[in-house]
């Protein structure tokens, strides 16, 4: 019986520490000078929230809180991918060089043409009948 009381007290102390960590993350997200600082604080906030939910699930014997924590983990993964950005070229692109090769040089032997800039068309395609 005494072990349960000690464990409950330890979990409550840990919960207070996690809530202080959440407050520090919120301050950092608000004050962050760059977008990277802010997104790092938000990811820390998400991880800490998952820990808070898991501690509360153990403390109050509520297994449903574990499911909510799992949902937060999945949302944090989506947020990470959204912030990092998706690859600009699809996998298996035929124009993509094989790993280890460099970029394919442009027609004049210089840098490869940018996919974002319009490419010059042959003279015949520019003239209209």
MDAnalysis code that builds the backbone (N, CA, C; Angstrom):
import MDAnalysis as mda
import numpy as np

u = mda.Universe.empty(387, n_residues=129, atom_resindex=np.repeat(np.arange(129), 3), trajectory=True)
u.add_TopologyAttr("name", ["N", "CA", "C"] * 129)
u.add_TopologyAttr("resid", np.arange(1, 130))
u.add_TopologyAttr("resname", ["UNK", "UNK", "UNK", "UNK", "UNK", "UNK", "UNK", "UNK", "UNK", "UNK", "UNK", "UNK", "UNK", "UNK", "UNK", "UNK", "UNK", "UNK", "UNK", "UNK", "UNK", "UNK", "UNK", "UNK", "UNK", "UNK", "UNK", "UNK", "UNK", "UNK", "UNK", "UNK", "UNK", "UNK", "UNK", "UNK", "UNK", "UNK", "UNK", "UNK", "UNK", "UNK", "UNK", "UNK", "UNK", "UNK", "UNK", "UNK", "UNK", "UNK", "UNK", "UNK", "UNK", "UNK", "UNK", "UNK", "UNK", "UNK", "UNK", "UNK", "UNK", "UNK", "UNK", "UNK", "UNK", "UNK", "UNK", "UNK", "UNK", "UNK", "UNK", "UNK", "UNK", "UNK", "UNK", "UNK", "UNK", "UNK", "UNK", "UNK", "UNK", "UNK", "UNK", "UNK", "UNK", "UNK", "UNK", "UNK", "UNK", "UNK", "UNK", "UNK", "UNK", "UNK", "UNK", "UNK", "UNK", "UNK", "UNK", "UNK", "UNK", "UNK", "UNK", "UNK", "UNK", "UNK", "UNK", "UNK", "UNK", "UNK", "UNK", "UNK", "UNK", "UNK", "UNK", "UNK", "UNK", "UNK", "UNK", "UNK", "UNK", "UNK", "UNK", "UNK", "UNK", "UNK", "UNK", "UNK", "UNK"])
u.atoms.positions = np.array([
    [0.821, -1.188, 0.000],
    [0.000, 0.000, 0.000],
    [0.866, 1.253, 0.000],
    [1.919, 1.245, 0.814],
    [2.783, 2.427, 0.884],
    [3.523, 2.658, -0.431],
    [3.819, 1.569, -1.134],
    [4.493, 1.701, -2.429],
    [3.615, 2.452, -3.421],
    [2.302, 2.231, -3.386],
    [1.382, 2.935, -4.269],
    [1.353, 4.429, -3.959],
    [1.420, 4.763, -2.688],
    [1.411, 6.168, -2.283],
    [2.693, 6.858, -2.750],
    [3.811, 6.186, -2.601],
    [5.091, 6.751, -3.041],
    [5.099, 6.909, -4.563],
    [4.580, 5.917, -5.267],
    [4.539, 5.990, -6.725],
    [3.614, 7.125, -7.180],
    [2.469, 7.286, -6.543],
    [1.555, 8.374, -6.895],
    [2.205, 9.726, -6.644],
    [2.926, 9.867, -5.547],
    [3.606, 11.132, -5.244],
    [4.703, 11.407, -6.266],
    [5.443, 10.380, -6.661],
    [6.507, 10.563, -7.658],
    [5.914, 10.956, -9.003],
    [4.802, 10.343, -9.372],
    [4.159, 10.694, -10.634],
    [3.625, 12.125, -10.605],
    [3.115, 12.555, -9.466],
    [2.623, 13.933, -9.356],
    [3.762, 14.934, -9.450],
    [4.885, 14.624, -8.824],
    [6.056, 15.513, -8.925],
    [6.540, 15.565, -10.367],
    [6.578, 14.414, -11.024],
    [6.992, 14.370, -12.427],
    [6.018, 15.147, -13.305],
    [4.731, 15.086, -12.977],
    [3.714, 15.813, -13.725],
    [3.917, 17.326, -13.596],
    [4.252, 17.790, -12.404],
    [4.532, 19.219, -12.203],
    [5.743, 19.631, -13.029],
    [6.785, 18.803, -13.039],
    [7.976, 19.102, -13.842],
    [7.614, 19.195, -15.328],
    [6.794, 18.281, -15.800],
    [6.390, 18.304, -17.211],
    [5.556, 19.542, -17.537],
    [4.695, 19.947, -16.627],
    [3.895, 21.144, -16.862],
    [4.766, 22.397, -16.890],
    [5.793, 22.441, -16.058],
    [6.754, 23.557, -16.119],
    [7.505, 23.546, -17.448],
    [7.816, 22.359, -17.925],
    [8.468, 22.218, -19.226],
    [7.548, 22.713, -20.346],
    [6.247, 22.431, -20.236],
    [5.283, 22.936, -21.212],
    [5.253, 24.464, -21.213],
    [5.280, 25.044, -20.017],
    [5.269, 26.510, -19.918],
    [6.520, 27.102, -20.556],
    [7.669, 26.486, -20.326],
    [8.910, 26.980, -20.938],
    [8.852, 26.835, -22.459],
    [8.271, 25.752, -22.948],
    [8.126, 25.573, -24.395],
    [7.203, 26.612, -25.014],
    [6.140, 26.964, -24.301],
    [5.235, 28.000, -24.808],
    [5.917, 29.355, -24.880],
    [6.719, 29.654, -23.877],
    [7.463, 30.921, -23.892],
    [8.431, 30.931, -25.065],
    [9.108, 29.828, -25.293],
    [10.066, 29.759, -26.400],
    [9.360, 29.855, -27.748],
    [8.198, 29.233, -27.869],
    [7.452, 29.317, -29.120],
    [6.998, 30.748, -29.388],
    [6.657, 31.472, -28.330],
    [6.219, 32.858, -28.496],
    [7.380, 33.791, -28.819],
    [8.518, 33.591, -28.154],
    [9.653, 34.502, -28.294],
    [10.627, 34.125, -29.392],
    [10.563, 32.913, -29.904],
    [11.570, 32.410, -30.846],
    [11.879, 33.377, -31.971],
    [13.152, 33.694, -32.183],
    [13.475, 34.664, -33.231],
    [13.306, 34.111, -34.641],
    [13.393, 32.814, -34.811],
    [13.271, 32.248, -36.155],
    [12.165, 31.191, -36.175],
    [11.760, 30.843, -37.375],
    [10.730, 29.814, -37.521],
    [11.229, 28.466, -37.014],
    [12.509, 28.193, -37.170],
    [13.066, 26.919, -36.683],
    [12.983, 26.826, -35.168],
    [13.253, 27.939, -34.478],
    [13.130, 27.929, -33.018],
    [11.691, 27.674, -32.601],
    [10.781, 28.297, -33.312],
    [9.370, 28.127, -32.961],
    [8.888, 26.709, -33.219],
    [9.267, 26.133, -34.347],
    [8.804, 24.779, -34.644],
    [9.454, 23.771, -33.702],
    [10.700, 24.016, -33.301],
    [11.342, 23.130, -32.320],
    [10.605, 23.193, -30.984],
    [10.202, 24.386, -30.595],
    [9.454, 24.526, -29.345],
    [8.098, 23.839, -29.443],
    [7.455, 23.935, -30.588],
    [6.159, 23.281, -30.759],
    [6.316, 21.760, -30.728],
    [7.377, 21.242, -31.330],
    [7.616, 19.793, -31.279],
    [7.928, 19.339, -29.855],
    [8.683, 20.162, -29.111],
    [8.938, 19.862, -27.701],
    [7.629, 19.877, -26.927],
    [6.781, 20.841, -27.248],
    [5.481, 20.943, -26.601],
    [4.660, 19.676, -26.853],
    [4.672, 19.189, -28.082],
    [3.931, 17.975, -28.405],
    [4.464, 16.753, -27.674],
    [5.785, 16.621, -27.621],
    [6.391, 15.475, -26.926],
    [6.085, 15.516, -25.436],
    [6.159, 16.698, -24.859],
    [5.885, 16.834, -23.434],
    [4.414, 16.556, -23.155],
    [3.545, 16.977, -24.053],
    [2.118, 16.707, -23.866],
    [1.835, 15.213, -23.893],
    [2.537, 14.488, -24.747],
    [2.392, 13.033, -24.772],
    [2.836, 12.439, -23.435],
    [3.944, 12.925, -22.897],
    [4.414, 12.426, -21.596],
    [3.410, 12.752, -20.496],
    [2.822, 13.947, -20.530],
    [1.819, 14.324, -19.532],
    [0.617, 13.381, -19.612],
    [0.162, 13.106, -20.824],
    [-0.984, 12.208, -20.980],
    [-0.675, 10.798, -20.493],
    [0.545, 10.327, -20.763],
    [0.909, 8.981, -20.300],
    [1.005, 8.920, -18.778],
    [1.534, 9.977, -18.150],
    [1.606, 10.011, -16.687],
    [0.193, 10.065, -16.100],
    [-0.669, 10.882, -16.691],
    [-2.048, 10.955, -16.202],
    [-2.783, 9.626, -16.386],
    [-2.518, 8.939, -17.491],
    [-3.142, 7.633, -17.718],
    [-2.721, 6.638, -16.646],
    [-1.468, 6.682, -16.248],
    [-0.983, 5.772, -15.210],
    [-1.506, 6.183, -13.838],
    [-1.512, 7.478, -13.575],
    [-1.906, 7.979, -12.260],
    [-3.386, 7.729, -11.980],
    [-4.229, 7.917, -12.986],
    [-5.676, 7.777, -12.792],
    [-6.242, 6.477, -13.364],
    [-5.388, 5.609, -13.840],
    [-5.810, 4.319, -14.412],
    [-6.847, 4.525, -15.516],
    [-6.528, 5.422, -16.444],
    [-7.396, 5.719, -17.591],
    [-6.678, 5.307, -18.872],
    [-6.931, 4.101, -19.387],
    [-6.228, 3.663, -20.598],
    [-6.587, 4.470, -21.841],
    [-7.718, 5.162, -21.838],
    [-8.106, 5.958, -23.005],
    [-7.118, 7.109, -23.237],
    [-6.489, 7.582, -22.192],
    [-5.503, 8.661, -22.350],
    [-4.285, 8.181, -23.134],
    [-3.989, 6.904, -23.080],
    [-2.881, 6.376, -23.895],
    [-3.215, 6.479, -25.381],
    [-4.483, 6.262, -25.722],
    [-4.900, 6.401, -27.117],
    [-4.786, 7.848, -27.586],
    [-5.135, 8.778, -26.721],
    [-5.008, 10.204, -27.061],
    [-3.532, 10.558, -27.235],
    [-2.672, 10.004, -26.385],
    [-1.232, 10.250, -26.513],
    [-0.717, 9.713, -27.846],
    [-1.205, 8.558, -28.255],
    [-0.805, 7.990, -29.538],
    [-1.249, 8.893, -30.686],
    [-2.427, 9.473, -30.579],
    [-2.908, 10.409, -31.590],
    [-1.996, 11.628, -31.678],
    [-1.559, 12.145, -30.523],
    [-0.638, 13.287, -30.517],
    [0.699, 12.931, -31.166],
    [1.169, 11.722, -30.954],
    [2.431, 11.292, -31.573],
    [2.295, 11.275, -33.092],
    [1.165, 10.768, -33.585],
    [0.962, 10.730, -35.036],
    [0.853, 12.141, -35.614],
    [0.182, 13.032, -34.917],
    [0.075, 14.411, -35.397],
    [1.433, 15.110, -35.387],
    [2.255, 14.819, -34.391],
    [3.591, 15.417, -34.338],
    [4.449, 14.933, -35.507],
    [4.288, 13.674, -35.899],
    [5.045, 13.157, -37.043],
    [4.623, 13.866, -38.325],
    [3.332, 14.096, -38.488],
    [2.846, 14.804, -39.673],
    [3.366, 16.241, -39.675],
    [3.355, 16.872, -38.513],
    [3.861, 18.242, -38.406],
    [5.342, 18.311, -38.754],
    [6.118, 17.335, -38.314],
    [7.549, 17.315, -38.625],
    [7.785, 17.223, -40.124],
    [7.043, 16.346, -40.780],
    [7.192, 16.189, -42.225],
    [6.746, 17.455, -42.941],
    [5.679, 18.062, -42.465],
    [5.183, 19.289, -43.101],
    [6.192, 20.423, -42.962],
    [6.854, 20.513, -41.827],
    [7.841, 21.578, -41.643],
    [9.101, 21.310, -42.460],
    [9.537, 20.070, -42.471],
    [10.764, 19.740, -43.208],
    [10.552, 19.847, -44.702],
    [9.350, 19.640, -45.153],
    [9.046, 19.715, -46.580],
    [9.205, 18.360, -47.229],
    [8.486, 18.215, -48.306],
    [8.560, 16.966, -49.054],
    [9.632, 17.084, -50.121],
    [10.141, 15.968, -50.636],
    [11.145, 16.045, -51.693],
    [10.574, 16.771, -52.913],
    [11.434, 17.490, -53.616],
    [10.961, 18.257, -54.768],
    [10.818, 17.407, -56.012],
    [11.536, 16.297, -56.097],
    [11.401, 15.430, -57.266],
    [10.811, 14.105, -56.821],
    [9.908, 13.543, -57.605],
    [9.335, 12.254, -57.219],
    [10.369, 11.145, -57.332],
    [10.189, 10.121, -56.542],
    [11.104, 8.983, -56.597],
    [10.948, 8.264, -57.928],
    [12.040, 7.812, -58.470],
    [11.995, 7.077, -59.722],
    [11.859, 7.966, -60.937],
    [12.175, 9.253, -60.817],
    [12.082, 10.166, -61.952],
    [13.148, 9.787, -62.974],
    [12.769, 9.697, -64.228],
    [13.691, 9.252, -65.280],
    [14.803, 10.273, -65.518],
    [14.523, 11.550, -65.294],
    [15.550, 12.568, -65.516],
    [16.491, 12.704, -64.330],
    [16.169, 12.041, -63.247],
    [16.977, 12.143, -62.046],
    [18.263, 11.333, -62.224],
    [19.427, 11.903, -61.905],
    [20.659, 11.113, -62.012],
    [20.695, 10.020, -60.955],
    [21.426, 8.991, -61.239],
    [21.585, 7.912, -60.273],
    [22.382, 8.422, -59.093],
    [22.233, 7.772, -57.926],
    [23.014, 8.212, -56.766],
    [24.507, 8.137, -57.066],
    [25.208, 9.156, -56.679],
    [26.650, 9.189, -56.912],
    [27.024, 10.010, -58.123],
    [26.121, 10.114, -59.096],
    [26.393, 10.957, -60.254],
    [26.044, 12.385, -59.868],
    [26.558, 13.323, -60.472],
    [26.214, 14.702, -60.191],
    [25.013, 15.124, -60.995],
    [24.661, 16.398, -60.925],
    [23.559, 16.860, -61.757],
    [23.941, 16.820, -63.228],
    [22.968, 16.571, -64.058],
    [23.207, 16.519, -65.495],
    [23.480, 17.934, -65.998],
    [24.591, 18.155, -66.719],
    [24.878, 19.512, -67.178],
    [23.858, 19.976, -68.202],
    [23.722, 21.291, -68.289],
    [22.800, 21.882, -69.242],
    [23.310, 21.747, -70.666],
    [22.555, 22.279, -71.645],
    [22.929, 22.128, -73.051],
    [24.255, 22.804, -73.394],
    [24.620, 23.847, -72.672],
    [25.876, 24.531, -72.960],
    [27.029, 23.987, -72.116],
    [26.789, 22.901, -71.351],
    [27.835, 22.318, -70.523],
    [27.919, 22.947, -69.148],
    [27.103, 23.948, -68.876],
    [27.120, 24.627, -67.584],
    [26.174, 23.969, -66.598],
    [25.582, 24.801, -65.757],
    [24.660, 24.298, -64.742],
    [23.401, 23.745, -65.394],
    [22.771, 22.772, -64.752],
    [21.547, 22.221, -65.326],
    [20.438, 23.266, -65.302],
    [19.502, 23.172, -66.242],
    [18.410, 24.143, -66.249],
    [17.519, 23.968, -65.027],
    [17.021, 25.060, -64.507],
    [16.157, 25.016, -63.338],
    [14.756, 24.601, -63.755],
    [14.130, 23.703, -63.001],
    [12.762, 23.316, -63.359],
    [11.758, 24.432, -63.079],
    [12.154, 25.448, -62.302],
    [11.239, 26.526, -61.975],
    [11.234, 27.630, -63.018],
    [12.279, 27.722, -63.823],
    [12.350, 28.769, -64.837],
    [11.855, 28.210, -66.170],
    [11.143, 29.050, -66.945],
    [10.687, 28.551, -68.251],
    [11.878, 28.272, -69.159],
    [11.794, 27.171, -69.869],
    [12.869, 26.776, -70.766],
    [12.631, 27.384, -72.146],
    [13.696, 27.798, -72.829],
    [13.509, 28.353, -74.175],
    [12.976, 27.276, -75.113],
    [12.053, 27.682, -75.959],
    [11.468, 26.749, -76.909],
    [12.156, 26.908, -78.256],
    [12.162, 25.866, -79.078],
    [12.748, 25.987, -80.419],
    [11.986, 27.051, -81.215],
    [12.666, 27.620, -82.203],
    [12.104, 28.708, -83.001],
    [10.791, 28.291, -83.678],
    [10.713, 27.071, -84.147],
    [9.527, 26.621, -84.854],
    [8.317, 26.608, -83.918],
    [8.520, 26.285, -82.645],
    [7.406, 26.227, -81.691],
    [6.939, 27.635, -81.329],
    [7.820, 28.637, -81.414],
    [7.425, 29.996, -81.074],
    [6.649, 30.678, -82.182],
    [6.940, 30.331, -83.423],
    [6.251, 30.977, -84.551],
    [4.895, 30.356, -84.743],
    [3.923, 31.191, -84.959],
    [2.560, 30.713, -85.199],
    [2.220, 30.900, -86.668],
    [1.487, 29.958, -87.213],
    [1.133, 30.074, -88.638],
    [0.124, 31.167, -88.911],
])
